Amino acid sequence: MIEVVSKKNFTEVLPLIRAYQEFYNVSEISDDRNAEFFAQFGESSPSGCQFIYREAGNVVGFATVYFSFTSTITAKVAVLNDLYALPSCRGKGVGRQLIEHCRKYAAKNGAARLQWVTASANEQAQKLYDSLDTGKSTWHFYTYNT
């Protein structure tokens, strides 16, 4: 079952956010910073929304969608910035259901597309993404720390 992250269930997603950051080898994880940052997303937030996937009462996955814009198609886009399922739940449809839910949320909120990136070494996630009716970009992703 997919739920919007709200004040009622917010603390349940925080351990998964930490696990997601550990998976991507984030060097300085701060639970306090995570709580402050992710509290800004919600059902009525113009910045985006966060969703959890609950199985047998437990939160086993989450996704976060941010809104941005792109001048190449002159439109609002939704960025699936975070997608995570507990290792024991991978391959069971959790990620697929979260992606589809985020796609519907993006469309409902006027985004022309849902887009995301993943690490080139994250082959398990790529198998899921390649199985969807998606386009795979040939663009390179760069970061420049400020």
C-alpha positions as CSV (number, residue, x, y, z in Angstrom):
1,M,0.0,0.0,0.0
2,I,1.3,3.4,-0.9
3,E,0.8,6.4,1.4
4,V,1.8,10.1,1.2
5,V,4.4,10.9,3.9
6,S,2.9,13.2,6.4
7,K,3.5,14.2,10.0
8,K,1.7,11.1,11.1
9,N,4.1,8.6,9.4
10,F,7.2,10.8,8.8
11,T,9.4,9.2,11.4
12,E,8.9,5.8,9.7
13,V,10.6,6.9,6.5
14,L,13.7,8.4,8.1
15,P,15.5,5.0,8.7
16,L,14.9,4.1,5.0
17,I,16.3,7.5,3.9
18,R,19.4,6.8,5.9
19,A,19.7,3.3,4.3
20,Y,19.3,4.8,0.9
21,Q,22.1,7.3,1.6
22,E,24.3,4.5,2.9
23,F,23.6,2.5,-0.3
24,Y,25.0,5.5,-2.3
25,N,27.9,5.9,0.1
26,V,27.0,9.3,1.3
27,S,29.9,10.4,3.6
28,E,28.1,12.6,6.1
29,I,24.6,11.4,6.9
30,S,22.7,13.5,9.4
31,D,19.4,12.3,10.7
32,D,18.6,15.8,11.9
33,R,19.4,17.3,8.5
34,N,17.3,14.5,6.8
35,A,14.3,15.3,9.1
36,E,14.6,19.0,8.4
37,F,15.1,18.6,4.6
38,F,12.4,15.9,3.9
39,A,9.8,17.7,6.1
40,Q,9.3,20.2,3.3
41,F,7.7,17.6,0.9
42,G,4.0,16.8,1.3
43,E,0.8,16.4,-0.6
44,S,0.2,20.2,-0.8
45,S,3.8,21.3,-1.2
46,P,4.7,23.0,-4.5
47,S,8.2,21.5,-4.1
48,G,7.1,17.9,-4.4
49,C,6.0,14.9,-2.4
50,Q,7.3,11.8,-0.7
51,F,5.6,8.4,-0.7
52,I,6.1,5.3,1.4
53,Y,5.2,1.7,0.5
54,R,3.8,-0.3,3.4
55,E,3.8,-4.1,3.5
56,A,2.2,-6.0,6.4
57,G,2.2,-2.7,8.4
58,N,5.9,-2.0,7.9
59,V,7.4,0.7,5.6
60,V,9.6,-1.2,3.1
61,G,10.2,1.5,0.4
62,F,9.9,5.1,-0.4
63,A,10.1,7.6,-3.3
64,T,10.5,11.3,-3.4
65,V,9.4,13.5,-6.3
66,Y,10.7,17.1,-6.8
67,F,9.4,19.6,-9.3
68,S,11.7,21.4,-11.6
69,F,11.6,22.9,-15.1
70,T,13.4,22.2,-18.4
71,S,13.9,24.7,-21.2
72,T,14.4,22.0,-23.8
73,I,10.7,21.2,-23.7
74,T,9.7,24.4,-21.9
75,A,7.7,22.6,-19.3
76,K,7.5,21.6,-15.7
77,V,9.1,18.2,-15.0
78,A,9.0,15.8,-12.0
79,V,12.2,14.4,-10.8
80,L,12.1,11.0,-9.1
81,N,15.1,11.9,-7.0
82,D,14.8,9.0,-4.5
83,L,13.6,5.5,-4.9
84,Y,14.5,2.8,-2.4
85,A,13.2,-0.6,-1.3
86,L,14.6,-2.7,1.5
87,P,16.9,-5.3,0.1
88,S,14.6,-8.1,1.3
89,C,11.7,-6.5,-0.8
90,R,13.6,-5.9,-4.1
91,G,12.3,-7.8,-7.1
92,K,8.8,-8.0,-5.6
93,G,7.2,-5.0,-7.4
94,V,7.7,-2.3,-4.7
95,G,9.9,-0.1,-6.9
96,R,7.6,-0.6,-9.9
97,Q,4.5,0.4,-8.0
98,L,6.2,3.5,-6.5
99,I,7.4,4.6,-9.9
100,E,3.9,4.2,-11.4
101,H,2.4,6.1,-8.4
102,C,4.9,8.9,-8.9
103,R,4.2,9.1,-12.6
104,K,0.5,9.5,-11.9
105,Y,1.3,12.1,-9.2
106,A,3.5,14.0,-11.7
107,A,0.8,14.0,-14.4
108,K,-1.8,15.1,-11.9
109,N,0.4,18.1,-10.9
110,G,1.1,19.2,-14.5
111,A,4.5,17.8,-15.1
112,A,5.3,16.9,-18.7
113,R,7.4,13.9,-17.7
114,L,8.9,12.0,-14.8
115,Q,12.7,11.7,-15.0
116,W,15.5,10.2,-12.9
117,V,19.1,9.1,-12.8
118,T,20.8,6.1,-11.2
119,A,24.4,5.1,-10.6
120,S,25.9,3.1,-13.5
121,A,26.8,0.3,-11.1
122,N,23.2,0.0,-9.9
123,E,22.3,-2.8,-12.3
124,Q,19.4,-4.2,-10.3
125,A,17.6,-0.8,-10.5
126,Q,18.5,-0.5,-14.2
127,K,16.8,-3.9,-14.9
128,L,13.6,-2.5,-13.4
129,Y,13.9,0.8,-15.3
130,D,14.6,-1.0,-18.6
131,S,11.5,-3.1,-18.2
132,L,9.3,0.0,-18.1
133,D,8.0,1.9,-21.0
134,T,10.6,4.6,-20.6
135,G,13.2,6.3,-22.7
136,K,16.9,6.0,-21.7
137,S,18.9,9.1,-22.0
138,T,22.3,9.3,-23.6
139,W,23.0,12.5,-21.7
140,H,25.8,12.6,-19.1
141,F,25.1,13.8,-15.6
142,Y,27.5,16.3,-14.0
143,T,27.8,17.9,-10.6
144,Y,29.7,21.0,-9.6
145,N,29.9,21.5,-5.8
146,T,29.5,25.1,-4.7
